[in-house]
Amino acid sequence: MALGNANTAAQARGKNPAVKIKKFKERNPDAFSFLASTLQSSPACSLKVHLVTNTLYHNGANALPAFGDLVYTALPLVSSNLSPNGSYKILVSGTYYNIDTDNNGLIRRIDAC
């Protein structure tokens, strides 16, 4: 067996299978999650609270998303997971808010319901 080969002699003979290493996706530990309604075409404050069941994520500095933060529909926080244009009713720390996002997931407005 040549130097630098990662297999041992036993693995080469088929007695010990090679160890497979699983890669885990980065889970963005700095991302904040919050509960939200489905995407709406108009302000969402009037939605019933039992419809606020989806998990969304944002890249802001605090638990409450703010103007200019990006909203993501899934992890990891990558451009393919950015929220489309619309409004969500969200729940953060026991208070409901309406957030409006643009086509790039950017929060353009946030209001308490």
Backbone bond lengths (Angstrom), bond angles and torsions (degrees), N, CA, C in turn:
res aa  C-N    CA-C-N  psi(-1)  N-CA   C-N-CA  omega(-1)  CA-C   N-CA-C  phi
1 M - - - 1.453 - - 1.526 108.59 -
2 A 1.300 117.73 136.50 1.459 122.97 -176.48 1.518 110.76 -75.16
3 L 1.311 114.73 151.63 1.457 119.43 175.92 1.524 109.28 -63.46
4 G 1.330 116.05 146.32 1.447 120.62 178.45 1.519 113.09 88.77
5 N 1.319 118.47 -5.92 1.454 120.92 177.80 1.519 108.40 -76.40
6 A 1.327 117.36 129.61 1.463 121.49 -175.52 1.520 112.48 -76.11
7 N 1.327 118.73 -16.73 1.460 121.12 -179.01 1.516 110.39 -84.01
8 T 1.324 115.79 142.55 1.457 120.38 174.07 1.517 107.50 -83.60
9 A 1.335 116.74 170.46 1.462 120.79 178.85 1.524 110.31 -61.17
10 A 1.334 117.59 -38.11 1.466 120.73 179.56 1.530 110.60 -65.40
11 Q 1.338 117.04 -39.63 1.463 119.96 178.16 1.524 110.26 -66.31
12 A 1.324 116.87 -37.47 1.456 120.77 -179.65 1.522 110.88 -64.03
13 R 1.343 117.61 -33.38 1.464 121.31 179.01 1.528 111.45 -83.44
14 G 1.347 117.42 -3.00 1.453 120.24 177.23 1.513 114.98 87.91
15 K 1.333 118.46 7.99 1.462 120.66 -178.35 1.524 112.46 -81.19
16 N 1.293 117.33 -35.63 1.467 121.59 179.02 1.524 108.23 -120.68
17 P 1.329 116.87 114.65 1.471 117.73 -179.73 1.531 110.86 -66.24
18 A 1.304 115.63 150.78 1.459 120.44 177.23 1.523 109.50 -63.27
19 V 1.309 116.83 145.72 1.460 122.16 178.74 1.516 108.62 -78.81
20 K 1.327 116.18 129.32 1.461 120.90 177.82 1.516 108.79 -97.76
21 I 1.304 116.29 131.46 1.460 121.58 179.67 1.514 108.20 -101.82
22 K 1.321 115.90 125.22 1.458 120.87 178.54 1.515 109.09 -87.45
23 K 1.301 115.41 136.29 1.452 120.44 175.67 1.520 108.24 -98.40
24 F 1.324 116.39 134.02 1.454 121.40 178.16 1.519 108.65 -106.84
25 K 1.320 115.89 137.66 1.455 119.65 177.02 1.518 109.39 -66.96
26 E 1.301 115.09 142.77 1.457 120.19 175.04 1.522 108.37 -62.93
27 R 1.310 117.05 133.02 1.457 121.10 -174.94 1.523 112.62 -99.77
28 N 1.292 118.80 11.61 1.456 122.97 177.97 1.525 111.72 51.38
29 P 1.326 117.28 71.99 1.464 119.81 -177.20 1.521 114.00 -62.15
30 D 1.330 118.40 -18.23 1.457 120.72 179.92 1.531 112.96 -89.88
31 A 1.324 117.75 -1.88 1.458 121.27 -179.58 1.528 109.94 -77.60
32 F 1.320 115.74 144.19 1.463 121.14 174.16 1.522 108.15 -99.98
33 S 1.322 116.36 139.02 1.459 120.10 175.26 1.527 108.66 -109.18
34 F 1.329 115.59 155.86 1.462 120.87 177.32 1.519 108.45 -155.62
35 L 1.326 115.95 159.04 1.455 121.13 177.90 1.516 109.96 -84.58
36 A 1.332 115.80 143.93 1.461 120.43 -176.61 1.529 110.24 -149.02
37 S 1.307 114.44 159.35 1.466 121.03 171.90 1.521 108.31 -76.82
38 T 1.312 116.18 179.37 1.454 119.62 168.96 1.528 108.14 -71.74
39 L 1.297 116.45 164.09 1.459 121.78 -179.64 1.527 109.74 -65.01
40 Q 1.327 116.17 133.66 1.461 123.17 -179.46 1.523 109.36 -117.78
41 S 1.322 116.55 155.09 1.464 120.24 178.45 1.523 112.73 -86.93
42 S 1.343 117.12 -12.51 1.467 121.61 178.55 1.519 108.14 -135.52
43 P 1.335 118.92 168.87 1.460 120.92 -178.98 1.532 111.71 -47.73
44 A 1.327 115.31 138.08 1.465 121.38 -167.99 1.522 114.85 -102.93
45 C 1.322 119.41 4.77 1.470 120.45 -177.08 1.528 112.86 -58.43
46 S 1.317 117.75 -29.57 1.464 120.15 -177.15 1.528 113.49 -75.90
47 L 1.329 118.60 -8.73 1.465 120.53 178.66 1.520 110.99 -65.30
48 K 1.319 116.35 148.68 1.469 122.13 175.76 1.525 109.59 -65.80
49 V 1.325 116.13 144.95 1.462 120.05 -175.91 1.529 112.42 -65.93
50 H 1.317 118.24 -26.17 1.469 119.23 -179.99 1.530 112.14 -69.35
51 L 1.329 117.95 -8.82 1.462 121.81 176.95 1.528 112.91 -88.92
52 V 1.318 116.93 -2.40 1.470 121.79 -179.94 1.532 107.54 -91.09
53 T 1.333 116.03 81.85 1.466 120.54 -172.86 1.529 114.21 -130.56
54 N 1.313 117.96 -5.49 1.470 121.08 -178.56 1.526 110.29 -89.33
55 T 1.315 116.68 149.42 1.465 121.05 176.49 1.524 109.14 -100.01
56 L 1.328 115.00 126.40 1.457 122.32 173.08 1.525 107.84 -119.66
57 Y 1.318 116.57 171.00 1.467 122.43 -177.20 1.519 109.17 -135.57
58 H 1.328 115.46 154.09 1.471 118.80 173.61 1.507 109.74 -141.92
59 N 1.315 115.30 162.72 1.467 121.78 -174.64 1.523 113.11 -103.24
60 G 1.315 118.03 16.08 1.464 121.18 -175.76 1.517 113.64 -73.59
61 A 1.328 114.82 -176.57 1.459 121.91 -176.52 1.527 113.12 -92.01
62 N 1.340 117.34 -14.07 1.466 121.09 -177.01 1.522 109.61 -130.53
63 A 1.335 115.87 166.71 1.465 120.69 -179.80 1.524 111.63 -60.23
64 L 1.330 117.05 -37.51 1.463 121.17 177.95 1.524 109.33 -83.28
65 P 1.331 117.91 122.42 1.458 118.54 177.16 1.530 110.61 -61.70
66 A 1.311 116.41 153.36 1.458 121.48 -176.93 1.528 109.90 -131.65
67 F 1.320 115.07 164.91 1.456 121.59 175.47 1.530 108.94 -51.54
68 G 1.322 116.56 129.45 1.458 120.59 178.77 1.519 114.77 94.62
69 D 1.344 118.63 -14.21 1.463 120.54 174.97 1.523 109.01 -73.01
70 L 1.319 116.28 159.21 1.458 121.44 176.01 1.524 109.79 -101.98
71 V 1.332 116.54 138.78 1.465 122.77 179.27 1.525 108.60 -106.89
72 Y 1.331 115.12 134.19 1.455 122.14 -179.28 1.526 109.60 -121.16
73 T 1.321 116.02 144.92 1.463 120.73 -179.51 1.521 112.62 -88.70
74 A 1.338 117.88 -11.29 1.468 122.31 -179.44 1.521 109.17 -160.39
75 L 1.315 115.52 166.61 1.459 121.79 172.03 1.515 107.55 -94.82
76 P 1.309 118.14 151.72 1.451 129.86 -0.77 1.536 111.07 -76.27
77 L 1.324 114.90 167.56 1.459 120.48 -179.52 1.530 109.12 -78.25
78 V 1.318 114.77 83.88 1.464 121.67 179.58 1.523 108.78 -127.13
79 S 1.314 116.42 162.24 1.466 120.46 -174.04 1.525 113.44 -58.91
80 S 1.317 118.42 -30.55 1.467 120.04 -179.93 1.526 112.74 -69.54
81 N 1.340 117.64 -14.51 1.465 121.79 179.33 1.528 113.34 -104.35
82 L 1.327 117.81 9.29 1.464 120.34 179.47 1.526 110.65 -67.47
83 S 1.317 115.58 144.84 1.461 121.57 178.82 1.523 110.58 -68.10
84 P 1.333 117.01 144.23 1.465 119.57 172.94 1.526 111.13 -78.81
85 N 1.313 115.52 178.72 1.458 123.18 179.80 1.528 110.74 -65.66
86 G 1.338 117.04 132.14 1.460 120.84 176.46 1.509 112.28 156.46
87 S 1.323 115.26 -165.47 1.473 122.14 -177.78 1.514 109.99 -125.41
88 Y 1.330 114.60 149.37 1.457 122.36 175.43 1.522 108.95 -130.72
89 K 1.314 116.56 144.69 1.456 120.99 164.98 1.521 104.47 -93.39
90 I 1.333 116.91 126.09 1.458 120.24 -176.51 1.525 110.11 -123.67
91 L 1.320 114.86 160.42 1.461 122.60 177.29 1.513 108.51 -123.93
92 V 1.332 116.06 120.97 1.460 121.51 177.76 1.525 107.72 -136.76
93 S 1.308 116.63 122.62 1.476 122.96 177.86 1.529 112.38 52.44
94 G 1.320 117.18 42.41 1.458 121.55 175.25 1.522 115.48 80.98
95 T 1.326 118.17 2.70 1.464 121.67 -179.18 1.529 109.06 -119.99
96 Y 1.346 115.85 140.71 1.461 121.74 178.75 1.529 110.02 -95.14
97 Y 1.329 114.25 142.28 1.463 122.17 179.75 1.523 108.89 -136.97
98 N 1.312 115.55 160.59 1.452 122.33 169.11 1.524 106.39 -110.90
99 I 1.341 116.54 130.47 1.462 119.86 173.17 1.527 108.24 -120.91
100 D 1.321 115.60 141.86 1.461 122.66 175.73 1.519 107.86 -112.91
101 T 1.335 116.09 130.10 1.457 121.39 178.64 1.522 110.40 -117.10
102 D 1.337 115.55 154.06 1.464 119.57 175.16 1.525 109.03 -93.90
103 N 1.319 117.46 -172.93 1.477 121.48 -177.18 1.522 113.70 -65.79
104 N 1.322 117.70 -13.68 1.460 121.95 179.61 1.522 112.12 -105.30
105 G 1.336 118.23 15.40 1.454 121.83 178.55 1.520 114.46 77.71
106 L 1.314 118.03 3.87 1.465 122.89 -177.37 1.528 110.03 -77.24
107 I 1.323 116.43 129.25 1.467 120.19 178.08 1.515 108.62 -74.24
108 R 1.330 115.50 119.67 1.461 122.68 -179.90 1.521 111.91 -98.80
109 R 1.338 116.23 -21.83 1.458 119.37 -178.94 1.518 109.16 -159.50
110 I 1.339 116.25 143.17 1.460 122.12 173.28 1.526 107.70 -139.14
111 D 1.330 115.59 130.27 1.463 121.58 -178.99 1.525 109.31 -135.91
112 A 1.321 116.49 143.40 1.472 120.31 172.24 1.519 108.53 -70.46
113 C 1.320 116.39 143.07 1.469 120.62 177.80 1.515 110.71 -84.65
